[in-house]
């Protein structure tokens, strides 16, 4: 009988601990920004895209938070050109702007932590803001979205879409597929792109890639020429 009683007590203790964790998780709420917040299209390495994320204690007891981080561990995304790339290092918490790490929140109290989106590569980027409890138990999380913009290429691609709307339909997001930065259309049957790493001293060019009827790549001209026609700033 003793082993059975010991097992039951152990299971009961584990259940109570699980309920405590769930209760703590349920009482934390990120109130700002809205769940669908997106940092938008931001030039590579820019530092002006910032947003405060505020969390409140909605429960009846105090909680102590742990270290707030940007993490890709719990993020899932699709596979293919245009799908978001998991990139926690593009979503930074500037020094001196973290008001939540290790904070003790009484019932009804809140705190805010500033996040800066500074993309290092072009295309859709994604990460997760993790606000844990100090004991390592789950706290609350929020998925963060943003898009890195490569100038002048993204401007040229936007201009091309407006100029040829019947040809360049259903675009994917821009993505880097070395050595090109490109955007695909018509369910991936055609793409427009430009050099990201020029192997010669020549300047970047724009290319047209087509998968049907047979895969082919055609050089359309210099990127600078297209940028001038589209009135894009370098």
N, C-alpha and C positions, 0 to 999 in steps of 0.2 A: 504493500500500500504506500510505503514511503516514497518510492520513485514516482508513483502516479500523482501523489499530492504535490511533490516538488515540481513536476512538469506543469501541473495546473497553475501553481503559484507563479511559475516563470512566465507562462503564457499570459496570465492576468496582468503581471507587471509590464510585459511588453505591450500589451493592448493599451494600458493606461498611458505609457510613454508615447505611443503612437497617437492617441487622442490628444495628448498635450501638444505634440508637434503640429497636428492638424489645426488645433485651436489657435495656436500662435500664428500659423500660416494664414488662417482665415481672417485674423484681425488686422493684418497689414494691408493697406490699399494705396496703390499709386493713383493719385487724383489728378495729376497734371504732368505732362500734357495728355490729350485724348489718346485712346488706344491706337487710333489710326494715324498718329503723328508720323510724318516723314520729313527728314532733313532736306529733301529735295535734291536738285542738281547743283553740285558744288564743284568748283574748279579744283584740280589736283593740288594738294598741299595747302589749300586755303585754310584759314583758321577763324573765319568770321561766323561759321554756322554753329551756334550754341543753343542749348535748351536746358532749362532747369527741370529736373524730375523730382516731384514732391511725393512723399509717402506719409501716410497718417496711421496712427494707431486707433482703430475703430473698436477695439475690445475693451474689457472692463478691468484689465490689469496691465501693469507696466511691462515693457519689453525692451531688451537691449539688443541693438543691431550689431552685426559684424562688419567686416570690411566690404565696402561696395566696389564691385569690379565690372568690367566689360568682358564678357566671356562668350566663346563659341561652343562650349561643351554641350549645351542643351538645345542648340539650334539645328533645325533641319531645313533643307532647301532642295530644289529640283536640280536635275542634271541637264546640261546643254547650254548652248549659246544664249545669252540673255538672262539666265537664271542668276539670282543673287549669289555673290561670293561671301562665304563666312570670313569676316575680317575684324576681329575684336580690336586690333591695334589702330584701326581707323576711327574708332569711337573712344576718345580720350577723356579722362577726368583731370582737368588742369589743377596744378598744385594750388592749394589754398581755397579751392572752391567746393570741397566735399564737406557738406554739413551733416551727413548721415552716418558715416562710418563710426562705429562704436558708440553711437548716441543712445541714450536711454529715453524712450518715449513713454510718457505717462498717458493714460486714457485721454483721447481727444487731441493729443499733441502730434505735431508733424515736423518734418525736416526736408531740406532740399539739397540736391547734389547737381552740379552743373556738368553737362556732357558736351564735348566739342566734337563735331564730325569733320575730320580732316583726311579725305581719301588720298591714298598713295597710288592707286591704280584706277583706270577708268572703268565704268560699268557699275551695276547695282551691287551694293555692299550691305551686309547684314551682321548684326551681333545681338547680344542679350545683356541688358543691365540686370545684374544680380544683386539683390539686397538681402543678405542672409541674416540669421540671428547669431548672437555671439557664441552660442553653444554649438554652432555648426548645423543646427536644424534649418529646414527650408524657411525662407522668409517670403519674399515676393520677387517677381521678375517682370521684365518688359522687353519685348523684341524691338530693336531699333533698326530703321531703314534709312538709306541714303544712296545717292548716285554720284560717282566720280565723273567729272566732265573733262575731257581732253580738248583743249582749244588749240587750233581752230576747227579740228575735225568734227566734233559734235555739232558745232554751228553749221558746218557745211552739210552734214547729214540731215539736219533739221530743214535746211534750205532746200535740199534735194527732194525731201518728202513733200514739201509744199509745192514744188515745181512740177513734180511728176506723181500726183496722187493716185492715178490709175495703175501705174506700174509698181510703185513702191508701197505695197499694201501690207497691213498687219505686221509692223516692225517689231522685232525683239529689242531688248535693251542692248546698249553697246557693251562690248566685251573685248578682252584682249586674248587673242589666239596667236601666240608668237609665230612670226614677227609682225603680225598685223593687229591693229585696233579696228574693229568692224561692227557693223549692224546688219542683220539679215532680215529678209522680207519674204512674203509669200510662203509661209511655213518652212523657211530655211532653204528654199530652192535657189535664192540669189542673195548676195551680200555686197555691200559697199564697204571699203576699208582703206586704211593708209598704213604706211610703215610706222612701226613704233621703235624699231632699232635699225637704223639705216646702215647697211654693211659697207657702203662706199661713201665718198665725199659728196655724192649727189644729194639733193634735198628730197624730203618725203614726197611720195607720189600717191595718187588715189587709184584704187584698183576695183574692178568689177569681177566678182566671183560667181560662177553659175554651176549648179550641180546637174542640171538637166539640159539637153539629153545626155551629155557627157561632161564631167568636171573640167572647167577651164578657168583661167585667170587672164584678165585683160587690163593692161595699164591704160588709164583714161587721161592722165596728165598730172602736172604738179599740184600738190595740195595748195600751195600759195596762189596759184591761178584760180582755183575754185574758191578759195577764201576771199579773194578780191572780188570775184563775181557775186558772191553771197554777202559781201560787205561785213565779213567777220573780222573781229579784232584778233590778232595773234595772242 
